[in-house]
Amino acid sequence: MNKINIIGLMTGTSCDGMDLCLIQCNLSNGIPVAKIVKTQYVEYSEKFSKSLLQINSSSIDNIAQYHMSLGKLWATEINNWVVKNKFKIDMIGIHGQTIYHKGKNASIQIGEPLYISKKLKVPVIHNFRTKDIINHGQGAPLMPIVDNWIFNDLKENVITLNIGGISNITIINKDKKISGFDTGPGMSLSDLYCLRFLSQKYDVNGTMALNGNIDINLVNKWIHDEKFILDSPPKSADKSLFGEEWLDKNINNFDSHENNLANLAYFTSLSISLNVKANDKSKNTSIYVSGGGIKNKAIMTNLSELLPKFKILSIAKKGIDPKYKEAYAFAMLAASNYFKIKVDTRHITGAKDPYIIGEKVLWS
């Protein structure tokens, strides 16, 4: 089969819903090349989002129940989308809902893929992090693998920045040397704050943060108190590092929600900018941004001010919707499994050996 149609499913650390991206993919000069056919977002209810945000501290019984119920939900929603649009699909790639991640040790994603395979009657590629960890890697981030394919024709130095729940960057120079790592919080803290204290899923367009006042001394204290942010790569984080415990420890003044959200947005921006400056010495490098954070005007304004020598662009310039880049990425990684492409993450996660990423399940 020269061209395959693959759906990528991403459910991030914000637990707000599911992103779907259908691509048509083929192999060209040993790498997968794809065009986006259609995208879709399925929003979770506020109650379901709150319960998912707390799942990593739940009982094993509750985790097991969510593992099965998420698989059923995803299967139903994907099938509805496929049937409605009369798509022909050959494969599905799912990241799964992360409930635990500790780089080099273990990473657990829930959401039973066999429900999807049974419902859609196609193979499902899942469990993308485990082989990397067994290969002595961090297990994340995996986006740099895909960034290397997207910018295969690179003639300049490029950085990609994905601001999801956690932020991660990929640095690719024109000599095709690549590195990538998590920088710290993305939208996880801001979204969690909004859900807990404002009963809304996020700060729409970063409007509240824009109207708040930043306490630079406080944010600098947060930066230096959190060892992860200034650590050298490879490194990977999950929402347990920048989640409820972090909020309970660091936010204790609720006189102004705007000020708190302004500080959280600046914390995300500053942690990104410090990592960019520490790991890229080039001048006039373009930074292609994706993820939900691109819609937060406070974060994007902060980044422009903190990184004045860098050209900040949207990944839309490369034909990819910023919101759906992660779903696109897991469709691409599923394609690499189909084409039996070995990925090399030595300079990303620290894994020692190239490997074929992901595992295939097929209901039969």
HELIX and SHEET records of a PDB file:
HELIX    1   1 GLU A   46  LEU A   53  1                                   8    
HELIX    2   2 ILE A   55  SER A   57  5                                   3    
HELIX    3   3 ILE A   60  ASN A   85  1                                  26    
HELIX    4   4 PRO A  113  LEU A  120  1                                   8    
HELIX    5   5 THR A  130  ILE A  134  1                                   5    
HELIX    6   6 MET A  143  ILE A  150  1                                   8    
HELIX    7   7 SER A  188  PHE A  197  1                                  10    
HELIX    8   8 VAL A  204  GLY A  206  5                                   3    
HELIX    9   9 THR A  207  LEU A  210  1                                   4    
HELIX   10  10 ILE A  216  ASP A  225  1                                  10    
HELIX   11  11 LYS A  227  LEU A  230  1                                   4    
HELIX   12  12 GLU A  244  ASN A  250  1                                   7    
HELIX   13  13 HIS A  257  ASN A  279  1                                  23    
HELIX   14  14 GLY A  292  LYS A  295  5                                   4    
HELIX   15  15 LYS A  297  LEU A  306  1                                  10    
HELIX   16  16 ILE A  315  LYS A  318  5                                   4    
HELIX   17  17 PRO A  322  TYR A  324  5                                   3    
HELIX   18  18 LYS A  325  TYR A  338  1                                  14    
SHEET    1   A 6 ILE A  31  GLU A  43  0                                        
SHEET    2   A 6 GLY A  17  SER A  28 -1                                        
SHEET    3   A 6 LYS A   3  MET A  10 -1                                        
SHEET    4   A 6 MET A  91  ILE A  94  1                                        
SHEET    5   A 6 VAL A 124  HIS A 126  1                                        
SHEET    6   A 6 GLU A 359  VAL A 361 -1                                        
SHEET    1   B 2 GLN A  97  LYS A 102  0                                        
SHEET    2   B 2 ALA A 106  ILE A 110 -1                                        
SHEET    1   C 5 ILE A 178  PRO A 185  0                                        
SHEET    2   C 5 ILE A 166  ILE A 172 -1                                        
SHEET    3   C 5 VAL A 158  ILE A 163 -1                                        
SHEET    4   C 5 SER A 286  SER A 290  1                                        
SHEET    5   C 5 LYS A 311  SER A 314  1                                        
SHEET    1   D 2 LYS A 342  VAL A 343  0                                        
SHEET    2   D 2 TYR A 355  ILE A 356 -1                                        
END                                                                             
